[in-house]
Amino acid sequence: MLEDHAKARKLGLKQVERDVAAGRYPYPPALDDILKNQGYQGEVPVGLAEIDLSLIAGAKTRGRQNMFSSGFLPIAEPGSEFAAK
């Protein structure tokens, strides 16, 4: 599993480098930033569900943005708690 993370992280870091070189924001957008002027939208607990990656458009909070490249590849350090997830 850690080997898979290392391979994906290498690809994610390359993607961040390409985005920065091209002048693009290298992380996924944060939903909280997108909705910041629209008030509280509410939450609906749905339990555990499998979600197709193509349906994910960003991270919930800005605090999690820098854990992924713009293409949702992991870029967290291998020893971080996030990498273990």
Biopython code that builds the backbone (N, CA, C, O; Angstrom):
import numpy as np
from Bio.PDB.StructureBuilder import StructureBuilder

atoms = [
    (1, "MET", "N", (0.819, -1.189, 0.000)),
    (1, "MET", "CA", (0.000, 0.000, 0.000)),
    (1, "MET", "C", (0.868, 1.260, 0.000)),
    (1, "MET", "O", (0.582, 2.213, -0.726)),
    (2, "LEU", "N", (1.920, 1.265, 0.808)),
    (2, "LEU", "CA", (2.803, 2.426, 0.817)),
    (2, "LEU", "C", (3.521, 2.583, -0.516)),
    (2, "LEU", "O", (3.836, 3.697, -0.934)),
    (3, "GLU", "N", (3.777, 1.463, -1.176)),
    (3, "GLU", "CA", (4.408, 1.526, -2.501)),
    (3, "GLU", "C", (3.464, 2.197, -3.502)),
    (3, "GLU", "O", (3.903, 2.990, -4.335)),
    (4, "ASP", "N", (2.186, 1.884, -3.424)),
    (4, "ASP", "CA", (1.195, 2.523, -4.299)),
    (4, "ASP", "C", (1.139, 4.023, -4.037)),
    (4, "ASP", "O", (1.067, 4.826, -4.967)),
    (5, "HIS", "N", (1.172, 4.390, -2.753)),
    (5, "HIS", "CA", (1.149, 5.811, -2.398)),
    (5, "HIS", "C", (2.385, 6.515, -2.947)),
    (5, "HIS", "O", (2.288, 7.629, -3.462)),
    (6, "ALA", "N", (3.543, 5.870, -2.840)),
    (6, "ALA", "CA", (4.786, 6.483, -3.324)),
    (6, "ALA", "C", (4.726, 6.730, -4.832)),
    (6, "ALA", "O", (5.163, 7.780, -5.304)),
    (7, "LYS", "N", (4.194, 5.778, -5.585)),
    (7, "LYS", "CA", (4.065, 5.943, -7.042)),
    (7, "LYS", "C", (3.091, 7.070, -7.379)),
    (7, "LYS", "O", (3.372, 7.914, -8.231)),
    (8, "ALA", "N", (1.945, 7.074, -6.703)),
    (8, "ALA", "CA", (0.935, 8.105, -6.970)),
    (8, "ALA", "C", (1.448, 9.475, -6.539)),
    (8, "ALA", "O", (1.179, 10.475, -7.205)),
    (9, "ARG", "N", (2.186, 9.529, -5.428)),
    (9, "ARG", "CA", (2.731, 10.806, -4.948)),
    (9, "ARG", "C", (3.733, 11.373, -5.944)),
    (9, "ARG", "O", (3.755, 12.578, -6.192)),
    (10, "LYS", "N", (4.557, 10.507, -6.512)),
    (10, "LYS", "CA", (5.538, 10.957, -7.508)),
    (10, "LYS", "C", (4.824, 11.596, -8.698)),
    (10, "LYS", "O", (5.247, 12.643, -9.189)),
    (11, "LEU", "N", (3.751, 10.972, -9.156)),
    (11, "LEU", "CA", (2.963, 11.529, -10.263)),
    (11, "LEU", "C", (2.290, 12.837, -9.839)),
    (11, "LEU", "O", (2.226, 13.790, -10.615)),
    (12, "GLY", "N", (1.789, 12.872, -8.604)),
    (12, "GLY", "CA", (1.141, 14.082, -8.102)),
    (12, "GLY", "C", (2.099, 15.258, -8.016)),
    (12, "GLY", "O", (1.742, 16.379, -8.378)),
    (13, "LEU", "N", (3.314, 15.011, -7.539)),
    (13, "LEU", "CA", (4.302, 16.086, -7.439)),
    (13, "LEU", "C", (4.704, 16.596, -8.818)),
    (13, "LEU", "O", (4.935, 17.792, -8.998)),
    (14, "LYS", "N", (4.786, 15.697, -9.787)),
    (14, "LYS", "CA", (5.079, 16.128, -11.165)),
    (14, "LYS", "C", (3.946, 16.994, -11.704)),
    (14, "LYS", "O", (4.186, 17.980, -12.400)),
    (15, "GLN", "N", (2.709, 16.618, -11.379)),
    (15, "GLN", "CA", (1.565, 17.399, -11.839)),
    (15, "GLN", "C", (1.573, 18.794, -11.213)),
    (15, "GLN", "O", (1.263, 19.778, -11.886)),
    (16, "VAL", "N", (1.924, 18.882, -9.938)),
    (16, "VAL", "CA", (2.023, 20.186, -9.268)),
    (16, "VAL", "C", (3.084, 21.037, -9.974)),
    (16, "VAL", "O", (2.858, 22.218, -10.239)),
    (17, "GLU", "N", (4.230, 20.444, -10.276)),
    (17, "GLU", "CA", (5.300, 21.178, -10.973)),
    (17, "GLU", "C", (4.820, 21.691, -12.331)),
    (17, "GLU", "O", (5.088, 22.838, -12.690)),
    (18, "ARG", "N", (4.114, 20.849, -13.085)),
    (18, "ARG", "CA", (3.598, 21.265, -14.399)),
    (18, "ARG", "C", (2.596, 22.405, -14.264)),
    (18, "ARG", "O", (2.632, 23.367, -15.031)),
    (19, "ASP", "N", (1.702, 22.292, -13.286)),
    (19, "ASP", "CA", (0.705, 23.342, -13.078)),
    (19, "ASP", "C", (1.371, 24.670, -12.715)),
    (19, "ASP", "O", (1.015, 25.716, -13.258)),
    (20, "VAL", "N", (2.325, 24.625, -11.806)),
    (20, "VAL", "CA", (3.018, 25.847, -11.392)),
    (20, "VAL", "C", (3.760, 26.462, -12.581)),
    (20, "VAL", "O", (3.704, 27.674, -12.789)),
    (21, "ALA", "N", (4.451, 25.629, -13.355)),
    (21, "ALA", "CA", (5.193, 26.117, -14.521)),
    (21, "ALA", "C", (4.262, 26.753, -15.554)),
    (21, "ALA", "O", (4.648, 27.690, -16.252)),
    (22, "ALA", "N", (3.031, 26.236, -15.647)),
    (22, "ALA", "CA", (2.067, 26.763, -16.613)),
    (22, "ALA", "C", (1.254, 27.925, -16.042)),
    (22, "ALA", "O", (0.403, 28.484, -16.735)),
    (23, "GLY", "N", (1.508, 28.290, -14.789)),
    (23, "GLY", "CA", (0.778, 29.396, -14.171)),
    (23, "GLY", "C", (-0.605, 29.028, -13.677)),
    (23, "GLY", "O", (-1.439, 29.907, -13.461)),
    (24, "ARG", "N", (-0.863, 27.735, -13.494)),
    (24, "ARG", "CA", (-2.165, 27.271, -12.987)),
    (24, "ARG", "C", (-2.080, 26.995, -11.491)),
    (24, "ARG", "O", (-1.008, 26.687, -10.971)),
    (25, "TYR", "N", (-3.197, 27.106, -10.811)),
    (25, "TYR", "CA", (-3.266, 26.759, -9.397)),
    (25, "TYR", "C", (-3.069, 25.250, -9.283)),
    (25, "TYR", "O", (-3.795, 24.496, -9.930)),
    (26, "PRO", "N", (-2.105, 24.784, -8.477)),
    (26, "PRO", "CA", (-1.735, 23.362, -8.487)),
    (26, "PRO", "C", (-2.571, 22.437, -7.608)),
    (26, "PRO", "O", (-2.294, 21.239, -7.546)),
    (27, "TYR", "N", (-3.589, 22.965, -6.929)),
    (27, "TYR", "CA", (-4.388, 22.139, -6.026)),
    (27, "TYR", "C", (-5.852, 22.167, -6.443)),
    (27, "TYR", "O", (-6.264, 23.053, -7.192)),
    (28, "PRO", "N", (-6.640, 21.209, -5.968)),
    (28, "PRO", "CA", (-8.070, 21.244, -6.286)),
    (28, "PRO", "C", (-8.745, 22.425, -5.576)),
    (28, "PRO", "O", (-8.247, 22.884, -4.548)),
    (29, "PRO", "N", (-9.856, 22.915, -6.100)),
    (29, "PRO", "CA", (-10.549, 24.025, -5.438)),
    (29, "PRO", "C", (-11.159, 23.580, -4.103)),
    (29, "PRO", "O", (-11.410, 22.393, -3.898)),
    (30, "ALA", "N", (-11.393, 24.521, -3.210)),
    (30, "ALA", "CA", (-12.034, 24.237, -1.921)),
    (30, "ALA", "C", (-13.487, 24.702, -1.972)),
    (30, "ALA", "O", (-13.768, 25.850, -2.315)),
    (31, "LEU", "N", (-14.391, 23.814, -1.634)),
    (31, "LEU", "CA", (-15.824, 24.131, -1.645)),
    (31, "LEU", "C", (-16.138, 25.310, -0.729)),
    (31, "LEU", "O", (-16.968, 26.154, -1.067)),
    (32, "ASP", "N", (-15.487, 25.374, 0.416)),
    (32, "ASP", "CA", (-15.735, 26.496, 1.336)),
    (32, "ASP", "C", (-15.411, 27.838, 0.679)),
    (32, "ASP", "O", (-16.097, 28.828, 0.932)),
    (33, "ASP", "N", (-14.375, 27.883, -0.158)),
    (33, "ASP", "CA", (-14.034, 29.131, -0.862)),
    (33, "ASP", "C", (-15.062, 29.450, -1.945)),
    (33, "ASP", "O", (-15.409, 30.613, -2.153)),
    (34, "ILE", "N", (-15.535, 28.441, -2.618)),
    (34, "ILE", "CA", (-16.506, 28.637, -3.696)),
    (34, "ILE", "C", (-17.828, 29.169, -3.137)),
    (34, "ILE", "O", (-18.469, 30.026, -3.744)),
    (35, "LEU", "N", (-18.222, 28.655, -1.983)),
    (35, "LEU", "CA", (-19.526, 29.017, -1.393)),
    (35, "LEU", "C", (-19.440, 30.089, -0.317)),
    (35, "LEU", "O", (-20.439, 30.344, 0.356)),
    (36, "LYS", "N", (-18.285, 30.732, -0.123)),
    (36, "LYS", "CA", (-18.098, 31.623, 1.022)),
    (36, "LYS", "C", (-19.076, 32.797, 1.065)),
    (36, "LYS", "O", (-19.396, 33.260, 2.160)),
    (37, "ASN", "N", (-19.552, 33.286, -0.035)),
    (37, "ASN", "CA", (-20.484, 34.420, -0.033)),
    (37, "ASN", "C", (-21.938, 33.990, -0.209)),
    (37, "ASN", "O", (-22.810, 34.824, -0.453)),
    (38, "GLN", "N", (-22.198, 32.700, -0.088)),
    (38, "GLN", "CA", (-23.553, 32.204, -0.304)),
    (38, "GLN", "C", (-24.214, 31.696, 0.970)),
    (38, "GLN", "O", (-25.297, 31.114, 0.916)),
    (39, "GLY", "N", (-23.574, 31.911, 2.109)),
    (39, "GLY", "CA", (-24.158, 31.475, 3.373)),
    (39, "GLY", "C", (-24.013, 29.977, 3.580)),
    (39, "GLY", "O", (-23.487, 29.259, 2.729)),
    (40, "TYR", "N", (-24.485, 29.529, 4.716)),
    (40, "TYR", "CA", (-24.398, 28.120, 5.079)),
    (40, "TYR", "C", (-25.330, 27.296, 4.202)),
    (40, "TYR", "O", (-26.508, 27.625, 4.061)),
    (41, "GLN", "N", (-24.809, 26.237, 3.620)),
    (41, "GLN", "CA", (-25.589, 25.407, 2.707)),
    (41, "GLN", "C", (-26.226, 24.194, 3.388)),
    (41, "GLN", "O", (-27.089, 23.536, 2.807)),
    (42, "GLY", "N", (-25.805, 23.904, 4.607)),
    (42, "GLY", "CA", (-26.341, 22.757, 5.323)),
    (42, "GLY", "C", (-25.575, 21.488, 4.990)),
    (42, "GLY", "O", (-24.789, 21.441, 4.043)),
    (43, "GLU", "N", (-25.820, 20.481, 5.776)),
    (43, "GLU", "CA", (-25.183, 19.181, 5.576)),
    (43, "GLU", "C", (-26.232, 18.098, 5.701)),
    (43, "GLU", "O", (-27.198, 18.225, 6.454)),
    (44, "VAL", "N", (-26.023, 17.027, 4.946)),
    (44, "VAL", "CA", (-26.919, 15.879, 5.014)),
    (44, "VAL", "C", (-26.062, 14.638, 5.236)),
    (44, "VAL", "O", (-25.340, 14.226, 4.328)),
    (45, "PRO", "N", (-26.125, 14.032, 6.423)),
    (45, "PRO", "CA", (-25.335, 12.825, 6.662)),
    (45, "PRO", "C", (-25.845, 11.684, 5.770)),
    (45, "PRO", "O", (-27.038, 11.379, 5.762)),
    (46, "VAL", "N", (-24.946, 11.073, 5.037)),
    (46, "VAL", "CA", (-25.340, 9.977, 4.153)),
    (46, "VAL", "C", (-24.640, 8.674, 4.514)),
    (46, "VAL", "O", (-24.830, 7.659, 3.844)),
    (47, "GLY", "N", (-23.832, 8.698, 5.568)),
    (47, "GLY", "CA", (-23.126, 7.493, 5.966)),
    (47, "GLY", "C", (-21.949, 7.227, 5.044)),
    (47, "GLY", "O", (-21.402, 8.148, 4.437)),
    (48, "LEU", "N", (-21.570, 5.991, 4.944)),
    (48, "LEU", "CA", (-20.448, 5.579, 4.118)),
    (48, "LEU", "C", (-20.949, 5.250, 2.714)),
    (48, "LEU", "O", (-21.905, 4.492, 2.553)),
    (49, "ALA", "N", (-20.304, 5.817, 1.709)),
    (49, "ALA", "CA", (-20.722, 5.573, 0.336)),
    (49, "ALA", "C", (-19.510, 5.612, -0.582)),
    (49, "ALA", "O", (-18.560, 6.354, -0.331)),
    (50, "GLU", "N", (-19.541, 4.835, -1.617)),
    (50, "GLU", "CA", (-18.494, 4.861, -2.631)),
    (50, "GLU", "C", (-18.869, 5.921, -3.661)),
    (50, "GLU", "O", (-19.990, 5.931, -4.171)),
    (51, "ILE", "N", (-17.925, 6.816, -3.964)),
    (51, "ILE", "CA", (-18.185, 7.910, -4.892)),
    (51, "ILE", "C", (-17.194, 7.815, -6.043)),
    (51, "ILE", "O", (-15.988, 7.703, -5.821)),
    (52, "ASP", "N", (-17.694, 7.860, -7.256)),
    (52, "ASP", "CA", (-16.839, 7.826, -8.434)),
    (52, "ASP", "C", (-15.965, 9.075, -8.442)),
    (52, "ASP", "O", (-16.469, 10.181, -8.250)),
    (53, "LEU", "N", (-14.672, 8.913, -8.662)),
    (53, "LEU", "CA", (-13.734, 10.028, -8.624)),
    (53, "LEU", "C", (-14.094, 11.125, -9.624)),
    (53, "LEU", "O", (-13.794, 12.294, -9.382)),
    (54, "SER", "N", (-14.718, 10.778, -10.721)),
    (54, "SER", "CA", (-15.080, 11.775, -11.731)),
    (54, "SER", "C", (-16.141, 12.760, -11.209)),
    (54, "SER", "O", (-16.332, 13.825, -11.795)),
    (55, "LEU", "N", (-16.827, 12.411, -10.119)),
    (55, "LEU", "CA", (-17.846, 13.284, -9.540)),
    (55, "LEU", "C", (-17.276, 14.266, -8.519)),
    (55, "LEU", "O", (-17.985, 15.166, -8.068)),
    (56, "ILE", "N", (-16.017, 14.106, -8.154)),
    (56, "ILE", "CA", (-15.399, 14.978, -7.147)),
    (56, "ILE", "C", (-14.761, 16.173, -7.847)),
    (56, "ILE", "O", (-13.950, 16.023, -8.760)),
    (57, "ALA", "N", (-15.153, 17.369, -7.391)),
    (57, "ALA", "CA", (-14.668, 18.592, -8.038)),
    (57, "ALA", "C", (-13.642, 19.344, -7.197)),
    (57, "ALA", "O", (-12.985, 20.250, -7.708)),
    (58, "GLY", "N", (-13.487, 18.995, -5.928)),
    (58, "GLY", "CA", (-12.543, 19.702, -5.078)),
    (58, "GLY", "C", (-12.554, 19.150, -3.673)),
    (58, "GLY", "O", (-13.158, 18.114, -3.395)),
    (59, "ALA", "N", (-11.870, 19.867, -2.784)),
    (59, "ALA", "CA", (-11.813, 19.505, -1.372)),
    (59, "ALA", "C", (-12.859, 20.317, -0.609)),
    (59, "ALA", "O", (-13.283, 21.370, -1.086)),
    (60, "LYS", "N", (-13.273, 19.858, 0.540)),
    (60, "LYS", "CA", (-14.252, 20.590, 1.345)),
    (60, "LYS", "C", (-13.646, 21.867, 1.910)),
    (60, "LYS", "O", (-14.247, 22.938, 1.821)),
    (61, "THR", "N", (-12.455, 21.750, 2.492)),
    (61, "THR", "CA", (-11.823, 22.901, 3.128)),
    (61, "THR", "C", (-10.462, 23.197, 2.517)),
    (61, "THR", "O", (-9.841, 22.338, 1.891)),
    (62, "ARG", "N", (-10.020, 24.411, 2.710)),
    (62, "ARG", "CA", (-8.707, 24.820, 2.221)),
    (62, "ARG", "C", (-7.598, 24.010, 2.905)),
    (62, "ARG", "O", (-6.539, 23.801, 2.313)),
    (63, "GLY", "N", (-7.825, 23.557, 4.129)),
    (63, "GLY", "CA", (-6.831, 22.787, 4.877)),
    (63, "GLY", "C", (-6.475, 21.458, 4.234)),
    (63, "GLY", "O", (-5.397, 20.923, 4.493)),
    (64, "ARG", "N", (-7.342, 20.919, 3.413)),
    (64, "ARG", "CA", (-7.086, 19.635, 2.749)),
    (64, "ARG", "C", (-6.636, 19.793, 1.294)),
    (64, "ARG", "O", (-6.219, 18.821, 0.665)),
    (65, "GLN", "N", (-6.719, 20.995, 0.767)),
    (65, "GLN", "CA", (-6.352, 21.220, -0.636)),
    (65, "GLN", "C", (-4.942, 20.752, -0.956)),
    (65, "GLN", "O", (-4.715, 20.083, -1.964)),
    (66, "ASN", "N", (-4.005, 21.103, -0.103)),
    (66, "ASN", "CA", (-2.609, 20.827, -0.422)),
    (66, "ASN", "C", (-2.195, 19.388, -0.148)),
    (66, "ASN", "O", (-1.003, 19.078, -0.130)),
    (67, "MET", "N", (-3.154, 18.518, 0.064)),
    (67, "MET", "CA", (-2.879, 17.086, 0.190)),
    (67, "MET", "C", (-2.980, 16.389, -1.164)),
    (67, "MET", "O", (-2.600, 15.227, -1.305)),
    (68, "PHE", "N", (-3.504, 17.124, -2.174)),
    (68, "PHE", "CA", (-3.731, 16.559, -3.499)),
    (68, "PHE", "C", (-3.248, 17.501, -4.592)),
    (68, "PHE", "O", (-3.234, 18.720, -4.420)),
    (69, "SER", "N", (-2.854, 16.919, -5.716)),
    (69, "SER", "CA", (-2.574, 17.723, -6.907)),
    (69, "SER", "C", (-3.914, 18.115, -7.524)),
    (69, "SER", "O", (-4.964, 17.660, -7.071)),
    (70, "SER", "N", (-3.881, 18.945, -8.541)),
    (70, "SER", "CA", (-5.129, 19.367, -9.191)),
    (70, "SER", "C", (-5.894, 18.187, -9.791)),
    (70, "SER", "O", (-7.103, 18.282, -10.001)),
    (71, "GLY", "N", (-5.214, 17.092, -10.065)),
    (71, "GLY", "CA", (-5.857, 15.886, -10.591)),
    (71, "GLY", "C", (-6.153, 14.859, -9.514)),
    (71, "GLY", "O", (-6.403, 13.692, -9.817)),
    (72, "PHE", "N", (-6.127, 15.294, -8.231)),
    (72, "PHE", "CA", (-6.438, 14.457, -7.070)),
    (72, "PHE", "C", (-5.456, 13.328, -6.825)),
    (72, "PHE", "O", (-5.826, 12.304, -6.251)),
    (73, "LEU", "N", (-4.217, 13.493, -7.247)),
    (73, "LEU", "CA", (-3.179, 12.539, -6.878)),
    (73, "LEU", "C", (-2.627, 12.974, -5.523)),
    (73, "LEU", "O", (-2.529, 14.172, -5.258)),
    (74, "PRO", "N", (-2.265, 12.025, -4.664)),
    (74, "PRO", "CA", (-1.782, 12.405, -3.334)),
    (74, "PRO", "C", (-0.408, 13.057, -3.403)),
    (74, "PRO", "O", (0.439, 12.651, -4.198)),
    (75, "ILE", "N", (-0.190, 14.070, -2.567)),
    (75, "ILE", "CA", (1.131, 14.692, -2.497)),
    (75, "ILE", "C", (1.598, 14.816, -1.048)),
    (75, "ILE", "O", (2.623, 15.440, -0.776)),
    (76, "ALA", "N", (0.851, 14.224, -0.121)),
    (76, "ALA", "CA", (1.230, 14.245, 1.299)),
    (76, "ALA", "C", (2.507, 13.442, 1.512)),
    (76, "ALA", "O", (2.776, 12.479, 0.793)),
    (77, "GLU", "N", (3.279, 13.845, 2.496)),
    (77, "GLU", "CA", (4.509, 13.128, 2.848)),
    (77, "GLU", "C", (4.174, 11.672, 3.191)),
    (77, "GLU", "O", (3.120, 11.407, 3.770)),
    (78, "PRO", "N", (5.045, 10.734, 2.846)),
    (78, "PRO", "CA", (4.789, 9.323, 3.103)),
    (78, "PRO", "C", (4.519, 8.989, 4.574)),
    (78, "PRO", "O", (3.732, 8.085, 4.853)),
    (79, "GLY", "N", (5.141, 9.684, 5.508)),
    (79, "GLY", "CA", (4.954, 9.393, 6.920)),
    (79, "GLY", "C", (3.783, 10.108, 7.569)),
    (79, "GLY", "O", (3.551, 9.941, 8.766)),
    (80, "SER", "N", (3.036, 10.903, 6.807)),
    (80, "SER", "CA", (1.934, 11.676, 7.387)),
    (80, "SER", "C", (0.728, 10.778, 7.676)),
    (80, "SER", "O", (0.585, 9.703, 7.094)),
    (81, "GLU", "N", (-0.136, 11.238, 8.584)),
    (81, "GLU", "CA", (-1.347, 10.463, 8.883)),
    (81, "GLU", "C", (-2.253, 10.410, 7.672)),
    (81, "GLU", "O", (-3.001, 9.449, 7.490)),
    (82, "PHE", "N", (-2.189, 11.438, 6.844)),
    (82, "PHE", "CA", (-3.037, 11.459, 5.665)),
    (82, "PHE", "C", (-2.600, 10.422, 4.639)),
    (82, "PHE", "O", (-3.440, 9.840, 3.952)),
    (83, "ALA", "N", (-1.298, 10.184, 4.527)),
    (83, "ALA", "CA", (-0.790, 9.203, 3.569)),
    (83, "ALA", "C", (-1.248, 7.796, 3.922)),
    (83, "ALA", "O", (-1.427, 6.956, 3.040)),
    (84, "ALA", "N", (-1.438, 7.537, 5.214)),
    (84, "ALA", "CA", (-1.884, 6.210, 5.655)),
    (84, "ALA", "C", (-3.333, 5.941, 5.289)),
    (84, "ALA", "O", (-3.762, 4.788, 5.251)),
    (85, "LYS", "N", (-4.092, 6.999, 5.018)),
    (85, "LYS", "CA", (-5.505, 6.842, 4.663)),
    (85, "LYS", "C", (-5.594, 6.436, 3.230)),
    (85, "LYS", "O", (-6.693, 6.245, 2.710)),
]
sb = StructureBuilder()
sb.init_structure("model")
sb.init_model(0)
sb.init_chain("A")
sb.init_seg("    ")
for serial, (resi, resn, name, xyz) in enumerate(atoms, 1):
    if name == "N":
        sb.init_residue(resn, " ", resi, " ")
    sb.init_atom(name, np.array(xyz, "f"), 0.0, 1.0, " ", f" {name:<3s}", serial, name[0])
structure = sb.get_structure()
